[in-house]
């Protein structure tokens, strides 16, 4: 198949290109040409900037399917549909589990209202903007539209460091600070499993919406940290530390990636991947994802992370937790 990947050189897009090429598909990449210029030298690249509406490189060309990794506002979906017209078969949009929102008490299975009034991407608008992207895709492509909603994606080349923080921290062993409930659920999907699902849906010409979350077996925050430690051959003790700097109504603990601030938000990590698994979403063990992320992180020299407390901050939190424990009656 002739596939056009909108994006294709950063994390999820990179994994999709790799999976598609392994299956023998004829891949073309369209992006600004700024990230990963050294990647896939044998893959044709078309250059354009979606933010400025520069789609000239796509005009008059055709593909069997398009995988849109880089649409963040509805205008992106609308404009590419205008340029491609009927010159593509299936259009697959990488959306997000954030379309379900984070309002306390929500069941987590109904989408938020779409956002068309702004293109400013914030924690509050990201989900509604993606809802609008989904709606435009469905309106323009009908049965030729496929929507994939990943949860938190983990794997090598992750620019967010949300899972990478826990992998690196657990590899040091010892006492690991965690703000939030150790028994709170957590869902992460391996980027390569997500890519495999995307390519399978395209190959099968399958319409519909698919929530792509993992791992296959439910896991808690504490269990995830222990799995990361075992992948590194280490042992850890998870120590609950007080919440700090958490704004009321926010689901996550800012300093601790993936940690949920309150049980009201536990549904965020209880999305159902049954449809995605039936359609071909693989089930890479979390231990394998952790080991591969650890190896990648070490190969790149373990640069400063974008997520998680510093070692100094963590030490302060552990000391504060110990003092609080010592002051409790009967201790």
N, C-alpha and C positions, 0 to 999 in steps of 0.2 A: 504493500500500500504506500501511496505518497502521503506523507504526514507533514503538516506544518506545525511547528511548536512555537507559540508566542511566548518568548522567554527562552528558557532552555540552557542557561549556563550557571544558574544559582540554585543550589540545593535541590528542591523538588523538581524543577525543570531539568536540571542536570541528570537526576535519576531517571526521569521519563525518557530523555534522549538515549541514555545508556540502555534502558530496557527495550526501547523500540528498535534500536540498532541490533541488539542481540537477537531479536526476532526477525531480522532481515528486512525491516521496513526502510523505505527511501525517505530520509528525514531532511527537512530544511528548517533552519532556525531563523526567527525574526526577532530582533531586539536592537537596543541602542548601540551594541558593540562595545560596551564599556566594561562589563563584568566577564571574567574568564575568557579573555581574548585568545589565550593559548589552548583552550579546550577544543576538542573535536576539529582539528585542522582539516580533515577530509570531508566535513559536513558543510554543505552550502549555507551561507549566511546572507540574509537580507537585512539591511540596516534601516531603522526608522524609530522615531520617538513618539510613543503613544500619547504622552502628555501634551505634545504640541499638534497631535493629529497628523503626523507625517507617515502616511501609509503608502506613499507613492510606489515603493518597491514591491507591493503586493498586487498592484493593478494589473489585470489581464491574466493572472496566473491561476492555476486550479490545483486542488488537492482532494484526495479521497476523504481526508478528515483533518480537523484542526483541534489541537489541544491548547487551550488558553490558560497559561499559568500566571500571566501578568496583568489580568484585568482586575482592577481594584475599585473602579467607579463605573456606573452604568454607561457613561459616554464611551468608554473603551470598547464595550461589547457592541454598542450601537454602531460605532464607526467602522469596526472591522467587518461587521455584517454588511454595511453599506458598500465597502470596498470589494468584498469577496462576492456579494450577491449569491448567485446559484453556482458559483465556481468551487464549492466544497460540498462534501457529503455530510458526515456527522461533525457536529461542533460539541466538544467536551470542555466544560468550564470547571476549573479547579476553584471551588468556593471555600467555605469554612464552616466548621461546627459552631462558630460564633453567630451564625444566623439565628440560633436558638436563644441568644441573649443571656443575660445574667440576673434578671430581676428575681429577688428573693421569693421563694415559693412557687416559681414557674415549674411546670412539669417537664420542661426541656424538650418537648417534641413539637411545639408550634413556633413558626418563624416570627421574628420581629417585623414590624412594619417597615417597608422599604424607605430608603432615604434618597431623595432626588434633589434636595434644596442646596446641598453642599458637596464639594469634593474634598473637603478637609478630612483626612483620615486620622481619627483619634480612637481612644479606647471605647468611646460612646458611639461613634459613627461607623466603625469598621464593619460590624455585623450588619447593620441596616443597609450600608452601601453594597455589601455582597448580596443581600436579599434583592436589591434593585438590579444588580448584575444578573442574578438568576432569572428574574422576571423578564428582563429584556431578552435574554437568551431563549427562554421558552416561547416568548411572543414572536421572535424573529425566525426561529428554526423549527418550532413545533416538535414533531416526533423525531426530528434529527438532532435534538438537544439532549445532552447527558450532563448531569450535575453530580460532581463528586465533592463531598463535604468532609475534608480531613479534620480530625481533632489535632492535638499537639503532635507535630511530626518530629521524630528523632532519627539520628543517623549521622554518619560522617558528612562533613561540610555544612553542618547546621550553623547558620550565622547568629542564631538567637542565644545559643549556649544554655537553653533552659534545661535540657536533659544532660548536656555535657557537664554542667556544674556538678550534678550529683555523681556522675561517673568519675570525674576527677577527684571530687572530695572523698568519695567512698574508697578510692584507690589509695588514699593516705592512711586509711584505717583509723582506729581509735574512736573517740567520742564525737558523734556528729550531731550538731545542733539542728533542730527542726522546730520552726514556729508553725502552729497549726496542729491539727489532730493527726497523730501517727496512723490511725485507722481510717483516715479519709481515703476514698477511692482515687485512683489516678489512671488516666488513659493516655498512652502514647502509641503512635503507629510508626513503624519503621519506614523510612523514606523509600526504601527499595520495594517494600510490600505495596505501598501506595502507588508507586510507578508501575508495578506489575498489574495492579488492578486497572489503572488507566489504560494501559496498552491492551489488556484483555477486553475491556469494554469497547474500545475502538475496533479491535479485530472482530468482535462479535456483533458489531453494529447495534449495540444495545442502548435503548433510551432509558430514561428514568433518573431518579435521584438516589444517591448511595452515601450513607454515613460511613466514613472510613476511619475507624478507631481500633486501637489495640491496647495491650496484647490480647490474645484470644482468651486467656484465663484472667478473671478479675484479680487486681492487685491493689494493695494499699500503699500509701506513701512509705511507710516503714519497710514494707516488704520490698518495694522497689529499690530502696537504698541498700538493703541487705543483698539483693540480687546483683546490684552494681559492685558491691564489695567482693562478693564471691567471684565475679568475673575477673577481678584483679588479684584473686588469691589472698584477700584480706578479710579481717573481721571488724565489725563496727558495733558500737552501742549508740542507738538513736536516743538522744536526750531532748525532751520537749522543753523549749524555752518560751518565755512570754512573748505575746504578740507586741509589736511596736511599729508605729508609723503606718498602721492600717486604717484607712478611711472607712467610716460606716457605709455599708452598702456595697463595698467592693468585694468581689468574690475571692480574690487572690491576696496572698501576703506578699507585698512588693519585694522584700529582700530575699524571699525564698521561692524560687521558681517552682511552679506546679502545686504549691501548698495552698489548700483552701482555708479561708479565714473562718468559716462558720458552717455547721451542718446544713443550713438552708441551701447552700450552694453545691452540695454533694452530687446533685443530679447532673451537674456540668460534666462530670466524668463517668456518667452512666448511659451514654448514648449507645444505641443498638446497631451493631455492625452486621446483623444477620443477613440483610439483603446484599451487602457488599461481599461477604464471605461466600454466599451462594453464587455470586457472579464472578468470583475468582480472586478475592483478596487473600493473599497468603498469610501465614501465621508464624512469622519468624519469632523464636523465643526471645524474650526480653534480655536474657543473659547473653545471647548472641549479639543483639543490638548494642548492649553495653560494652562487650569485649571489642567490637569493631569501632565503636566511638572512642574507646580508650586508646586503641592502637593508632587511630587517626590523630587524636589529640596529642599523643606523644610524638608522632612523626612530624607534626607541625611546630613542635617546640613548646607546647603548652603556653601560648600567649595569654595575656590578661583576659579574663572573661567579661562578657557583657551582663552576666546574671550571677546572683548569689552573693552572700556576704564575703568580705575578705577574711583571710585567716585571723587577722587581728580582731575584727568585729566578732567573728564567731567565738573566739576565746573570751571576749568580754561577755557575750551572751551566756556562755557555759558557766562562767564564774558567777554571773547574776543568778542563774538557775540554781547553782549549788548553794548560794547564800539564802535564797528563798526556801529551799528545802531544809536547810539547817535551822531556820527560824520557825518551822512548823512545830506545833505541839507534839511531843512524844518522839522527836528526833534528836 
